[in-house]
Amino acid sequence: MPSVSLAVDPSYAADVDPAWVEQVVTAALAALHSRLPPAAEVSVTVGNEALLRDLNKRYRGVDRPTDVLAFPMQVPEDREPFVTLAAADRQLGEVVICYPRVQRQARTYGHPEQHELAYLLIHGVLHLVGYDHYRDEDFAAMREQEERILGQLGLTDDR
């Protein structure tokens, strides 16, 4: 059974349902079971734009906030890690989400914040296991997985 740990900025604690976060991450991990160690662990942090801007600048050299960052513990051989930490094989890494972006993007796409949070969680988990979206074929594969997992949760995406 996967394990999800969650840290939420107190400003957004009333908006973020821990059970929903766990359900979404568990669904994503279940959909990717063949790529994962048994009893995989994922940490999720929900924060503000200042946090995401700081992390984005520090680890990616991009001086602006973003909606989601993923920090995998084990990185595919052809990619450089953001951070290198000693971890048990079970720990996949951390997904960090900017809640003000969740709110803004939910309004933009015309769906509930819970839906946008699910999309970003799935996107982050996919990054933890090696998916990316920098080449067209990689983008297509990642979108296919995102849409499949959203569908399993009863959600669709109009991006």
Buried (B, 14 or more C-beta within 10 A) or exposed (E): EBBBBBEBBEEBEEBBBEEBBBBBBBBBBBBBEEBBEEEBBBBBBBBBBEBBBEBBEEEEEEEEBBBBBBBBBBBEEEEEBBEEEEEEEBBBBBBBBBBBBBBBBBEEBEBEBBBBBBBBBBBBBBBBBBBBBEEEEEEEBBBEBBBEBBEEBEBEBEE
